[in-house]
Amino acid sequence: MKKGFTLIELLVVVLIIGILSAIALPQYTTAVEKARSAEAVTLMANLRYAAERYRLQTGSFPGADMTVLDIELPGVTSAASGAKTKNFTITATGTGDTYTITATRVNSSGTSMNTYALRTVVSSDGSAKRYCDTKGGDGATLCNAITAGHASDGQW
């Protein structure tokens, strides 16, 4: 009597593994991207509070120059035009009574990805609103995951 698996049994196992990986891979990618976005949300919150301190000291928001802020962000290459991390390019603009911080998703080579951007808008009264802006691709799905289902109105 010969021992071993038949070709049909091996094909069934390969088919089952293929179906399981087709289901699990999109969920895994979404979970990884959601974790990456937590980095940007944390950095943007730190920039928000630093910009508010700057406004209290000088009377106006700092504009695009983040080097005037009193913080040093870990893992960030800072420049007057913005900050770069492994996953995001962070820029800021100050116009009148609002200060907008935008984190655009980039790939490992620093090229902007066509997916989503996170945005925090700070008002002079200290209130802040966060947005997830879809940039195409699977951005709508990722924004929905990042904002826990509030991506339809863009704010969370």
Secondary structure, 3 states (H helix, E strand, C coil): CCCCCCHHHHHHHHHHHHHHHHHHHHHHHHHHHHHHHHHHHHHHHHHHHHHHHHHHHHCCCCCCCHHHCCCCCCCCEEECCEEECCCEEEEEEEECCEEEEEEEEECCCCCEEEEEEEEEEEECCCCEEEEEEECCCCHHHHHHHHCCCCCCCCEC
